[in-house]
Each structure stands twice: as structure tokens, then as C-alpha cells.
Amino acid sequence: MKKHKFVIILIILFSILLVLLFGLLIYNKEPVIKNYNYANHYNDDKTLDVTIDLKNYNNNPIYCKFIIGKEESDWIKTNHKKCTYNIKTGDYIIKIKYNKDKVIEYKKKFNIDKVISIKINEKRKYVAVGGSFNINAAIDYVGDVDTSITYISSNPDIISINETGDIYANSDGKVTISAKTSNNLEDKFELTSTSLIRPRLLNNDKEIVGCNVYTKEQVDMLDDILNSEVEKAGPGTRAGVVAAATFLPMEFPYKIPYFYENGRLSDTERTVDGEGRWYHKGLYLGVDKQNEVKNVLSGPSSWGCSLMNWFSDGTRSPGEYYPNGFDCSGYVAWILKNGGLDPGDRGAGVTGIDDMTDLGELKYINYDLLHSGSVKPGDLIGWDGHIAVIAWITDTDIYVTESLLPGVVLDQYDISSPYSRFYYRYEYIIDMSNQYSGDGNYPNIWR
């Protein structure tokens, strides 16, 4: 019996010893990397956070260190057996420190090179038939990757696009333009090609717009084209006003005629709208626009339609009929209104009673002023009794859009010499800096 009890005790002691030995082996077992989890987004320095998931066999703290070449991180304490580091492409040594001073090394080749995104920087809603532009797509990528871009038009017969992103409008219609990366990332937009506008051109020899020649759908599209260009440039900015100022003389295929204003009973009171002035958003074309006019004298008559003139302007006689259009300040008021600035319906001149010249600082024109850098597109320009808009300016030329007896025009003047005709034609510039919310995104007026 005693021998039997002794055997049982030995078995128990041996079992306890086995458990202790097994526990010691487990305690000292090396941690194992179970998997690598990659973040969804790259860091600003084009690294990528990678989290190592570890399996450990005790509750002692674990530390990680990442080494690539001569670069190495500090020891990083794991959190819930996870260790995160911002890696780049290359061969790493990953050191794991456990049980206070024991270290094990793993080797891992990381490759995070990738095309991250693609963006089309030049997106438009409309392009004139016969017009072209470049969509300027750009990719963001990390490392050594295929950076090629494939451009696709859903209907090349309407709008085609070549391998460098140059778009060509061939006929009226709508297409989807796509830009794809080598790993099938894509950006796209819808583009409409239309003959309602023309490629931008400096040409004042245009036919006067006909009376009600556009359908409501066409007028709506023209309004949307204008609005989309102002929106892209920045409503209420200088660029927004430049977009509006260049639309009628450069993109609209017909000329808006000059019409001496009807209906101002005094310097401060207006009772008539749409007769030499159209202080609304959009183009005054078609019978639907005529219905927007509430107070008339001889109208309503949209642009190009016959309208009786009530006043003598030295050229046109009272009681005679002429195609309706803009007087000078009516045109400037329309530009500012459609460019996102609402200065009120003001006249030209220097009368001191809510005229265009009251909108900003009046500066008399001279050579030094024009070359000082202070004169910018969107400033007003004129002489007493006449007002216009500076649509563009360079070191050698200034472009002025205005409504005169020939109608709405955009003229180019040489300003390179103090003896240029320009300096004798205009008297002052109205600095509009206090009216605009900034410069905005100036359009390429020659596109």
C-alpha cells in the first residue's frame, strides 16, 4: 500500500514538473507576426501606415523596431499586441523585443508603390463646336509605377480626345470624357458641344442678333453656359466679371446692338426695364425673357427686336424704331450683375448721384498708372458720360469691352507708348478693388 501511494505521489510531482516545464517553454516562446494590415490612405510624406498583428504567449510588454538601410525607428510599444509604423517601399528588418531583453528579427519586403488617384483639373460643361482645350489630368502616385493615362470619349464623332488630353468638339451633342490610370482608377465628367457659342475670337464684325431667333431651350442653355463660366471663375471676383465681360463679344456668335436708354425719368428714378438696359441674370432673348419685364415704355422687346426710341442721342431720332440692345452703362450693369456683383442699376458719368464712377476710386489715366500694376481686369474705364469694362491687360495691350453705336464690342489698344491713341481716348479708371471678393480664377480669354 505504501508503495502504491509513493507511485501516485511521484506521478503527481512529475505532472507538476511537466506543467511547469511546459509553462516555461510557452513563456519563452518567440512572438509571431500573424499578419500585416495596410492603411487605406497614404500620409503626406507618401509613406503608408502598416500595423503588425502579433501573437504573444504571455502578458509581458512587447516592443517593435523598424529598420531600413541606415534608418531605424525608436522602440514602439505595442497596443493590444499591435504595432504601427509609417513605412515606405524597401527591405525592412523588424525587431521584436519581448520578455524584457529578448529580441527576435524578421525580414520583410514592403512594396507600397501605387497610383493613388487621378484628377481632371480642367472640367467644363460646354465647348463650342470647332473649339478645343486640354483637360490637364494629373495623377498622384508613390514610387516607381506606370503613370500613363488613357483618355476616352463616349462618342468621338461628337467630341474626340487624343492621348495627351486635347479635346476637339466636332458636332453638337453630349459625351462623357474619362481619364483612366494603369490600375483602373478613373475621373470623368459630362461635356456638351454646342454651336450656340463659337470658339473665342476677337472679332467685332458680327451680324446683329435677330429678333426671337432662339427657342426657350436654346436660351436656357446659353444662360447656363454663361453661368457655368462665371461659377468656374468665381462669382463676385474679378475673374467672374471677366467671364461675363468676354462672353457676349467673344463667344456669342451675334452682336448685341446699341440702343439709347428709354425710361429714366430723373437721375435717381427708373421706371422702365429692358429698353437699352437689361439688369437681370442671363441673356435677354426670346418672348419668355420679355415676360420678365414688368415696367415698359415702348417694349417689351428682347435684344435684336424692333423698339421705338424716345430720346435723341445725336444720331438716332425720337419716335424711330431700332433693334433693342444696350446703352453703355446698361451693358456694364449687366456684366457686373452676371459676374456676381450687384452694384445696382447705375448710369454713367460723374454726377455724384449713384453713377458707375461711385463704385470705386477714380484715377485719371496716364502712362505710369497703366504700367504700375494697380490696374486690373474688372476695373471700369471711361470718360464723362461713358463707361466700359477692362476685360484684360498685359504689359503692352489693354482690352476694353463696351457698348457704343456699333454695338457691344471688345477692342484692343496699344499701351506700350505714352503717345498711343488709348491715352487720348479714355479719361479715367475706376479701381473696383473694394467691390470684389478677390481675383478668382481668371479664364483664358483666348481659349
C-alpha positions in Angstrom: 0.0 0.0 0.0 2.8 2.4 0.9 4.5 1.6 -2.4 1.3 2.4 -4.3 1.0 5.8 -2.5 4.6 6.6 -3.3 4.0 5.9 -7.0 1.0 8.2 -7.0 3.0 11.0 -5.4 5.7 10.6 -8.0 3.2 10.7 -10.8 1.7 13.9 -9.3 5.1 15.5 -8.9 6.1 14.5 -12.4 2.9 16.0 -13.8 3.5 19.2 -11.9 7.1 19.3 -13.3 5.8 18.8 -16.8 3.3 21.6 -16.4 6.0 23.9 -15.1 8.4 23.0 -17.9 5.6 23.5 -20.5 4.7 26.8 -19.0 8.3 27.9 -19.0 8.6 26.9 -22.7 5.4 28.7 -23.6 6.5 31.8 -21.6 9.8 32.0 -23.5 8.3 31.2 -26.9 9.1 33.8 -29.5 6.3 36.2 -30.6 4.9 35.5 -34.1 3.7 38.1 -36.7 0.3 36.9 -37.7 -0.4 39.5 -40.4 0.3 42.9 -41.8 -2.6 45.4 -42.1 -2.2 48.3 -44.5 -3.9 51.7 -44.0 -6.3 52.9 -46.7 -4.7 56.3 -47.1 -1.2 57.5 -47.6 0.5 60.0 -45.4 1.5 63.5 -46.6 5.1 62.3 -47.0 4.0 59.4 -49.2 4.5 56.7 -46.5 1.9 54.2 -45.5 0.9 53.1 -42.0 1.3 49.4 -41.6 0.1 47.6 -38.5 1.7 44.4 -37.4 -0.6 41.9 -35.7 1.4 39.8 -33.2 0.7 36.6 -31.3 2.4 36.6 -27.9 2.4 33.9 -25.2 2.5 35.9 -22.0 1.3 39.3 -20.8 4.7 41.0 -20.8 5.1 44.2 -22.9 6.3 43.8 -26.5 8.2 46.4 -28.4 8.8 46.8 -32.2 11.6 48.5 -34.2 11.7 49.0 -38.0 15.0 49.3 -39.8 15.6 50.1 -43.4 19.1 50.8 -44.5 20.6 53.3 -42.0 17.2 54.5 -40.9 15.6 52.9 -37.8 12.7 53.8 -35.6 12.7 54.0 -31.9 11.3 51.1 -29.9 7.5 51.2 -30.3 5.4 49.8 -27.6 2.6 47.6 -28.9 -1.0 48.3 -28.1 -3.3 45.2 -27.9 -0.5 43.2 -29.5 -0.5 45.6 -32.5 2.4 47.7 -33.7 2.1 50.5 -36.3 4.8 52.3 -38.3 4.8 54.5 -41.4 6.8 52.5 -44.0 8.0 53.1 -47.5 8.9 50.7 -50.2 12.0 48.7 -49.4 13.6 45.8 -47.4 13.0 46.1 -43.7 14.3 44.3 -40.6 11.6 44.2 -38.0 12.9 43.6 -34.5 10.6 42.3 -31.8 11.6 42.8 -28.1 9.9 40.6 -25.6 10.4 39.2 -22.1 12.3 42.4 -21.2 15.5 41.8 -23.1 15.0 39.1 -25.7 15.0 40.2 -29.3 13.9 38.4 -32.5 14.3 39.7 -36.1 12.0 39.3 -39.1 12.8 40.4 -42.6 10.0 41.8 -44.7 10.0 43.4 -48.2 7.3 46.1 -48.4 6.1 47.5 -51.7 3.7 50.4 -51.3 4.3 51.9 -54.8 0.9 52.7 -56.3 -1.1 55.1 -58.3 -3.2 56.7 -55.6 -5.6 59.0 -57.5 -6.4 60.8 -60.7 -8.0 64.2 -61.1 -9.1 66.0 -64.2 -8.2 69.7 -63.5 -9.9 71.3 -66.5 -13.6 70.3 -66.4 -16.2 72.3 -68.3 -19.9 71.9 -69.0 -19.7 73.3 -72.6 -17.4 73.7 -75.5 -18.1 75.5 -78.8 -18.3 73.3 -81.9 -14.9 73.8 -83.5 -13.3 74.6 -80.2 -10.7 72.7 -78.3 -9.0 72.6 -74.9 -6.8 70.3 -72.7 -8.3 68.6 -69.7 -5.0 68.6 -67.9 -5.5 65.3 -66.0 -2.9 64.6 -63.2 -2.2 61.5 -61.1 -0.9 61.2 -57.6 1.4 58.3 -57.1 4.0 56.7 -54.9 7.3 55.2 -56.1 8.1 53.5 -59.4 4.8 52.9 -61.2 3.2 53.1 -64.6 2.0 56.8 -64.7 0.3 56.5 -68.1 -3.2 57.9 -68.6 -5.8 56.7 -71.0 -8.3 59.2 -72.3 -11.7 58.1 -73.6 -14.7 59.9 -75.2 -18.0 58.1 -75.1 -18.7 59.4 -78.6 -15.6 60.6 -80.6 -17.9 61.6 -83.5 -19.2 64.4 -81.3 -16.2 65.2 -79.1 -12.9 63.5 -79.6 -9.9 63.4 -77.3 -6.3 62.4 -78.0 -3.6 60.6 -76.0 -2.4 63.9 -74.3 -5.9 65.0 -73.2 -6.6 67.5 -76.0 -10.4 67.7 -76.6 -11.9 68.6 -80.0 -15.6 69.5 -80.4 -16.8 68.1 -83.8 -20.6 68.5 -83.7 -23.5 69.2 -81.3 -24.1 66.7 -78.6 -23.2 65.5 -75.1 -20.5 62.9 -74.2 -18.7 61.5 -71.1 -15.0 62.2 -71.0 -12.9 59.8 -68.9 -9.3 59.6 -67.8 -8.0 56.3 -66.5 -4.8 55.2 -64.8 -2.9 51.9 -65.3 -4.6 50.4 -62.2 -8.1 51.5 -63.4 -8.7 54.5 -61.3 -10.9 56.9 -63.1 -12.1 60.5 -63.2 -14.8 61.7 -65.6 -17.2 64.5 -66.5 -20.0 65.2 -68.9 -19.2 67.7 -71.7 -21.7 69.3 -74.1 -20.6 70.5 -77.5 -22.8 73.3 -78.9 -22.9 75.6 -81.9 -24.9 78.2 -79.8 -21.5 79.6 -78.9 -18.3 80.0 -81.0 -14.6 79.5 -80.2 -13.4 82.7 -78.5 -12.4 85.2 -81.1 -11.6 88.9 -81.2 -14.0 90.0 -84.0 -16.3 92.9 -83.8 -17.6 92.4 -87.3 -20.6 90.3 -86.4 -24.2 90.3 -87.6 -26.7 91.9 -85.3 -28.7 89.2 -83.4 -32.1 88.6 -84.9 -35.4 89.1 -83.2 -36.5 86.0 -81.2 -34.5 83.6 -83.3 -33.7 81.3 -80.3 -36.1 78.8 -78.7 -36.6 78.7 -74.9 -34.4 75.6 -74.6 -31.6 77.4 -76.5 -31.9 80.5 -74.4 -31.8 78.3 -71.2 -28.6 76.6 -72.5 -27.0 80.0 -73.3 -27.8 81.2 -69.8 -26.3 78.0 -68.3 -23.2 78.3 -70.4 -22.6 81.9 -69.1 -23.4 81.0 -65.6 -21.1 77.9 -65.6 -18.2 80.0 -66.8 -18.8 82.6 -64.1 -19.2 79.9 -61.5 -15.8 78.4 -62.5 -14.1 81.8 -62.5 -15.6 82.8 -59.1 -18.8 84.8 -58.7 -18.2 88.3 -57.2 -14.5 88.1 -58.1 -12.6 90.0 -60.8 -12.4 86.7 -62.8 -16.1 86.2 -62.6 -16.7 89.7 -64.1 -14.1 89.0 -66.8 -16.0 85.8 -67.7 -19.2 87.8 -68.1 -17.5 90.7 -69.8 -16.0 88.5 -72.5 -19.0 86.2 -73.2 -21.1 88.4 -75.5 -18.2 89.9 -77.6 -16.1 86.7 -77.8 -18.4 83.7 -77.5 -21.9 84.7 -78.5 -22.0 84.5 -82.3 -24.0 87.7 -82.8 -23.6 91.3 -81.9 -25.9 93.0 -79.4 -26.8 96.4 -80.8 -26.5 99.8 -79.1 -29.8 101.2 -78.0 -30.1 104.6 -76.3 -31.8 104.0 -73.0 -35.6 104.6 -72.6 -37.3 105.4 -69.4 -35.1 107.2 -66.9 -37.3 110.0 -65.7 -34.6 111.5 -63.5 -31.1 110.9 -62.3 -32.4 108.8 -59.3 -35.6 107.3 -60.7 -36.1 104.4 -63.1 -39.5 103.2 -64.3 -38.6 101.2 -67.4 -36.6 98.0 -67.8 -35.3 96.1 -70.8 -35.1 99.1 -73.1 -31.4 99.8 -73.6 -30.8 98.2 -70.2 -31.4 94.6 -69.0 -30.5 94.3 -65.4 -31.1 90.6 -65.0 -29.2 87.3 -65.0 -28.9 85.7 -68.4 -29.4 86.8 -71.9 -32.4 88.9 -73.0 -33.5 86.7 -75.8 -37.0 85.3 -76.6 -40.5 86.0 -75.6 -40.1 84.3 -72.3 -37.5 86.8 -71.2 -39.7 89.6 -72.5 -42.4 88.4 -70.0 -39.9 89.0 -67.1 -40.0 92.8 -67.8 -42.7 94.5 -65.7 -42.3 98.2 -66.5 -42.1 99.3 -70.1 -42.3 102.4 -72.2 -42.3 101.1 -75.8 -41.4 97.4 -75.1 -41.0 94.7 -74.1 -38.7 93.8 -77.0 -35.8 91.4 -76.5 -32.3 92.0 -78.0 -32.5 92.5 -81.7 -36.2 93.1 -81.8 -37.6 96.4 -83.1 -38.2 99.0 -80.4 -39.2 102.7 -80.5 -36.5 105.2 -79.3 -37.8 108.0 -77.2 -34.7 110.2 -77.0 -32.2 111.9 -79.3 -28.6 110.7 -78.8 -27.3 112.9 -81.6 -27.5 110.1 -84.1 -30.9 108.4 -83.5 -34.1 110.2 -83.6 -37.1 110.1 -81.2 -40.0 108.1 -82.5 -37.9 105.9 -84.8 -37.5 102.1 -84.4 -34.2 100.4 -83.8 -33.1 96.9 -82.7 -33.1 96.8 -78.9 -29.8 96.3 -77.1 -27.6 98.1 -74.6 -26.5 101.6 -73.8 -23.1 101.9 -72.3 -23.9 101.8 -68.6 -26.7 99.2 -69.2 -24.0 96.9 -70.6 -21.7 97.4 -67.7 -24.5 96.9 -65.2 -25.4 93.6 -67.0 -21.7 92.5 -66.8 -21.4 93.2 -63.1 -24.8 91.6 -62.3 -23.9 88.4 -64.3 -20.4 88.3 -62.9 -21.8 88.0 -59.4 -21.6 91.6 -58.3 -24.8 93.6 -57.6 -24.0 97.3 -57.6 -27.5 98.4 -58.6 -28.7 99.8 -61.9 -26.5 102.9 -62.3 -25.8 105.3 -65.1 -22.5 106.6 -66.5 -21.0 110.0 -65.8 -19.5 111.8 -62.8 -22.7 113.4 -61.4 -22.2 112.2 -57.9 -25.7 110.6 -57.9 -25.2 106.8 -57.8 -23.2 106.6 -61.0 -20.8 103.8 -62.0 -17.9 106.2 -61.0 -19.1 106.0 -57.4 -18.3 102.3 -57.1 -14.6 102.8 -56.6 -11.7 105.2 -56.6 -11.5 107.3 -59.7 -7.9 107.5 -61.1 -7.1 109.7 -64.1 -5.3 107.8 -66.9 -1.7 108.2 -67.7 1.2 106.0 -68.8 2.6 105.4 -65.3 -0.8 104.3 -63.9 -1.3 101.8 -66.7 2.2 100.3 -66.0 2.0 100.4 -62.2 0.4 97.0 -61.8 -2.6 98.6 -60.0 -4.9 98.5 -63.0 -6.5 95.0 -63.3 -9.2 93.2 -65.3 -12.6 94.1 -63.9 -11.8 97.7 -63.3 -14.1 100.2 -65.1 -12.9 102.7 -67.6 -14.4 105.6 -69.5 -14.9 109.3 -69.9 -17.6 111.6 -68.5 -20.9 110.2 -69.9 -19.5 106.9 -70.9 -18.4 103.7 -69.0 -16.8 100.4 -70.0 -15.0 97.4 -68.5 -11.4 96.4 -68.7 -11.6 92.8 -69.8 -7.8 92.1 -69.9 -4.5 93.9 -69.6 -0.9 93.0 -70.5 2.4 94.9 -70.4 1.7 96.1 -74.0 -2.1 96.0 -74.5 -5.4 96.6 -72.9 -8.7 95.1 -73.9 -11.9 97.1 -73.3 -15.4 95.9 -73.8 -18.2 98.5 -74.2 -21.5 99.3 -75.9 -21.2 102.1 -78.4 -23.1 103.0 -81.6 -21.7 99.9 -83.4 -23.0 97.7 -80.5 -21.2 95.6 -78.0 -17.5 95.3 -78.9 -14.2 94.2 -77.4 -11.3 96.5 -78.6 -7.6 96.0 -78.2 -5.5 99.1 -77.6 -1.7 99.5 -77.5 -0.5 101.0 -74.2 3.3 100.5 -74.8 3.9 104.1 -75.7 2.7 107.2 -73.8 1.7 108.6 -77.3 -0.7 105.7 -78.0 -4.2 106.6 -79.0 -5.6 104.9 -75.9 -4.3 107.7 -73.7 -6.3 110.3 -75.6 -9.5 108.2 -75.9 -10.2 107.4 -72.2 -10.1 109.8 -69.2 -10.3 107.7 -66.0 -10.3 104.3 -64.5 -12.5 103.2 -61.6 -10.5 101.0 -59.2 -13.0 98.3 -58.2 -10.8 96.6 -55.6 -13.2 97.4 -52.8 -16.1 95.7 -54.7 -14.6 92.3 -55.4 -14.1 89.3 -53.1 -10.7 88.6 -54.7 -9.2 87.9 -58.1 -10.8 84.5 -58.6 -9.7 82.0 -61.3 -9.1 84.1 -64.4 -10.3 82.4 -67.5 -8.0 82.0 -70.5 -9.9 84.5 -72.6 -8.3 83.2 -75.8 -9.3 79.5 -75.4 
